Amino acid sequence: MKRIFFIFSLLLCLLSVPVTGFAAETDEEQVKYEDATADNMKEMLKGSIALDKISAENKESLLNWLEAENKPEEAKKLVDKIQKLQEDQEKDQESMDPYTKAKKTCDKKLNAEGANAALENIIRIQKDRLEDQEEVKKLWKDVEKLLKK
């Protein structure tokens, strides 16, 4: 009898607790989240595209260098400088991994504030990398000028 009374009491307690905590996120919450993170998401995507473009340009310059038949000594020194600069830049680069993981977690929980903070850090890192790539691009332009002589 005590067991039946205990189970009945337990069921009564469970049924009286609001079940809104177990409810799935609504479309409205998803839309609010997307609206709150839209500006930073656009900025991050623009940065990603800019990085992809400049990276492709630098790789094209490297390809032109590798295919060049006549490589002046001055250009060889400049290419060595570029390679050393790229190695130094890679060592100094901050990883985006913690921020992308945080963003994914915030996406699941629809935490706009946390997602925006993660996106802002990703954007900051992208800007740093873009500056580094611009520096490399300028050096590749100098190499290309030397190859055309």
C-alpha positions in Angstrom: 0.0 0.0 0.0 2.9 2.4 0.8 4.4 1.7 -2.7 1.1 2.5 -4.4 0.7 5.7 -2.4 4.3 6.6 -3.2 4.0 6.0 -6.9 0.7 7.9 -7.0 2.3 10.9 -5.1 5.2 10.8 -7.5 3.0 10.8 -10.5 0.9 13.6 -9.1 4.1 15.7 -8.5 5.4 15.0 -12.0 2.1 16.0 -13.6 1.8 19.2 -11.7 5.3 20.4 -12.8 5.1 22.6 -15.9 6.4 20.8 -19.0 7.5 23.9 -20.8 11.1 23.2 -20.0 10.9 20.1 -22.1 9.4 21.8 -25.1 11.4 22.1 -28.3 12.5 25.5 -29.6 9.8 27.1 -31.7 10.3 28.6 -35.1 9.8 32.0 -33.5 12.8 31.5 -31.2 14.9 30.3 -34.1 14.0 33.4 -36.2 14.8 35.7 -33.2 18.2 34.0 -32.9 19.0 34.3 -36.6 18.0 38.0 -36.6 20.1 38.7 -33.5 23.2 37.1 -35.1 22.6 38.1 -38.8 24.9 41.1 -38.9 27.9 39.3 -37.4 27.2 36.3 -39.5 27.3 38.5 -42.7 30.5 40.1 -41.6 32.1 36.8 -40.9 31.1 35.4 -44.3 32.5 38.5 -46.0 35.8 38.0 -44.2 35.9 34.4 -45.2 35.3 35.3 -48.8 38.0 38.0 -48.7 40.5 35.5 -47.1 39.7 32.9 -49.8 40.2 35.4 -52.6 43.6 36.7 -51.4 44.7 33.2 -50.6 43.9 32.2 -54.2 45.8 35.2 -55.5 48.8 34.3 -53.4 48.7 30.7 -54.6 48.5 31.8 -58.2 51.6 33.9 -57.6 53.4 30.9 -56.2 52.3 28.9 -59.2 53.7 31.5 -61.5 56.9 31.5 -59.6 57.2 27.7 -59.8 56.5 27.8 -63.6 58.9 30.7 -64.3 61.9 29.6 -66.4 64.1 32.6 -65.6 64.3 33.3 -61.9 66.5 36.3 -61.0 68.6 36.0 -57.8 66.8 39.0 -56.3 63.5 37.3 -56.8 64.8 34.1 -55.2 65.7 36.1 -52.1 62.3 37.7 -52.0 60.6 34.3 -52.3 62.7 33.0 -49.4 61.6 36.0 -47.4 57.9 35.3 -48.3 58.2 31.7 -47.2 59.8 32.7 -43.9 57.2 35.4 -43.3 54.4 32.9 -43.9 56.0 30.4 -41.5 56.2 33.2 -38.8 52.6 34.2 -39.5 51.3 30.7 -39.1 53.1 30.3 -35.8 51.6 33.6 -34.5 48.1 32.9 -35.7 45.4 32.5 -33.1 43.2 29.4 -33.7 39.5 29.9 -34.6 38.6 26.4 -33.3 37.5 27.4 -29.8 35.3 30.1 -31.2 33.8 28.0 -33.9 33.0 25.3 -31.3 31.4 27.9 -29.0 29.4 29.2 -32.0 28.1 25.7 -32.7 27.1 25.2 -29.0 25.3 28.6 -29.0 23.5 27.6 -32.2 22.1 24.5 -30.6 21.0 26.5 -27.5 19.8 29.5 -29.5 22.1 31.7 -27.4 22.5 34.9 -29.5 24.7 36.7 -27.1 27.2 33.9 -26.9 27.1 33.4 -30.7 27.7 37.0 -31.3 30.7 37.0 -29.0 32.1 34.0 -30.8 31.5 35.6 -34.2 33.2 38.8 -33.1 36.3 36.9 -32.2 36.2 35.0 -35.5 35.9 38.3 -37.3 38.9 39.7 -35.4 41.0 36.7 -36.3 40.0 36.9 -39.9 41.0 40.6 -40.0 44.4 39.7 -38.6 44.9 37.0 -41.2 43.8 39.3 -43.9 46.4 41.8 -42.9 49.0 39.1 -43.0 47.9 37.9 -46.4 48.0 41.5 -47.8 51.6 41.7 -46.7 52.4 38.5 -48.5 50.5 39.7 -51.6 52.6 42.8 -51.8 55.8 40.8 -51.8 54.4 38.5 -54.5 53.7 41.5 -56.6 57.4 42.5 -56.3 58.4 39.0 -57.3 56.1 39.2 -60.4 57.7 42.5 -61.4 61.2 41.0 -61.2 60.1 38.0 -63.3 58.8 40.2 -66.0 62.1 42.0 -66.4 
